[in-house]
Amino acid sequence: MAVKTVAETRRYLVTTVAQVREIVTSWLREVELQNVIDLGLPEVDDRYHVWRVPLVANTKERIGEAVLVHD
């Protein structure tokens, strides 16, 4: 039997890193920053029930984060 992730256990709408990356990448395209910002490793912050995705400059410097809120 496969072990459920925190996102699956808590029934988040977004349950995988691939889904999170697609959402954030789509947003970066919308604001025309897809060519200057890369994504770090998304993680679930189960204390606040959000996904956090580091935003990294092309120089590999962390410049912020995108936060997907579970409602």
N, C-alpha and C positions, 0 to 999 in steps of 0.2 A: 504494500500500500504506500503510495506516494505521500510525502509530508506536505501539507498545505503551507503556503507562504503566509506572512502576516496580512498581506493585502487580500488574499483569498479568504482567510479565516474571518477577517473583519468585513468581508463583502464589499470591498471598494469597487467602484466602477472600472477603474484602471488597475489591472493586477500584475502586469509584466513590465520589465524594463523596456522591451521593444515598443509597447504601447506608449509609455511615457516619452521615449525618444521621438516617436512619430508626432506626438502632440506638440512637443517643444520645438522640433524641427519645423513643423508647419507654422507655428507662431513666428519663428525667426524668419521664415520666408515672407510671411505677411508684413513684417516690419523691415524687410530688406536687409537683414543682418546675417543671413545664412552663410555668407562668404567670409565673414570676419570673426565669427564666434563659433567655437567648437563646444561640444558637450562633454562634461565629466561623467562619472558613474552615478546614475540615479540611485537614490535610496529612499526607503520608506522611513519617515519619522513617525513612529507609532505613538509617540506621546501626544503629538498634535494632529494626527491623522492626515498627514500630507505626504506627498512625494517631493523630494528636494533634488534638483538637478543643477550641479555646478556649471556655470557659464565660464568658458575659458577662452582667452584671447589667442590669436594665432601664435603669440609668443609663449604660450603655455602658462601664462599668468592668470590666476583665477580673478575674474572681474565681477562676479556676482553669482546669483543663483535664481533659477526659475522655481516657483513653488506651485504645485498643483494641489488644490484643496479638495478634500473629499467631503461632499455634502450629502 
